[in-house]
Structure formats: C-alpha cells, structure tokens
C-alpha cells in the first residue's frame, strides 16, 4: 500500500474555491479501482490549513490517479495560485 499525505495552506479568501475542487477530486478519486481512501481534513485553529490523506493499493495505482480527468481539473485550479504553501510525503506504508 502507498500513502500520500499533503499539507496545504490556502489563501484565506479562496478557501471556498479550494474546497469546491478538492472535494470533487476526493469524491471521484475513491471511485478509482486502486484508490482505497481520499480524505480532506481541516485544521480547527487555522481554517485555511488542510491535510489530504490518500491511500492506493500500490504505486502504479497512485500514478493512474494522476492521469484522471478529476485530477487534471484539480491541477488546473491549483495552478491559479490559491495554494500558499504545500508539503507532501509519498511512499509505501512501512
């Protein structure tokens, strides 16, 4: 199994825009055969800080995710600049 953990700090005035595209990505991602989980979490104390928690059956399934139409839509929206900071860890579950 492969996990992807992404921490995103979003421009506070654009949180609603971010949420509309990331929740669509999450809903569509869990329909992929190789995606086991795609969750979006929001920080209590800092409501523009989010964590994405994704699990895939293997690395190949993770790469398939990056070729989907919903991921392309997410990538296009993210390129508009609502992400202030981004950190991620991708790799096998130990």
N, C-alpha and C positions, 0 to 999 in steps of 0.2 A: 504494500500500500504506500502511496505517496501523498503527503500533505503539503498544502500551500497555505501559509499564513501571511496575510498582508495587512499592514497598519497604514491607514490613510488619514491624513489631516486635510480636511476640506475647507475651502474658503467659506466662512460662516454665512455669507449672503447667498451662497449657491448650494446649500445643503439639500434643499428640496429637489433641485435639478439632479444632483448626485443620486439621491435616493430613488428617483424615478428610473434611472438607467441601471443602477446596481441591483435593485430588487427584480427588475425584469431579467437581468443576467442570472441572478440566483435561481429564479423560478425555472427558467429554461435550462440551466445547467444541470439541475438534478434530474432532468428528463434524459440526459445523455446516458447511454448504457454503462460507460466506465466511470461516471461521477457518483460517488457514494454520499457526498454531503457538500453543500454550499450554503454557509450561514453568514449573515451580516449582523455584527454586534455594534452597539453604540455605547460610548463611554458615558457613564452617569454625570460625572463632574465637568466634562468637556464635550458638549453635544455635537461638536464638529469633528470628533475623533472616532474613527471606525476601525473595526478589525474584520477581515474576511477570513473565514476558516473553510478550507476546501479539502476534500479527500477524493482520491482517484484510485482505481484498482491497481494501476501501475503507471509508469512514466509515459508510456505510449498513449494511454487514455488522457493524461494531462495535456499532452501535445495535441491530441484531437480536439480538446476543448478550445484551444487557441485558434482553430480553423473554423469555428462555428459562426453563423450569422449573428447570434446574440453577443458573442464576444467581440466581433467586429464593431457592432453598434456601441458597446461599452468603450472600446478603444477609441473610436471616433469622438465620442462625447468627452472622454477623459482628456483628449488632446486639446480641448478648448480652454484648459487651464484651471479647472476648479480644484485640482489637487495641489495643495501647498507643499506637502511632504509625503514621502512614501518609503516604507521599509518592507522587505519581504524575506521569507525563508521558504525555500522549496527543497524537498528531498524526501527520502524514504523514512518511514516510521521505524525507529530503532527498537 
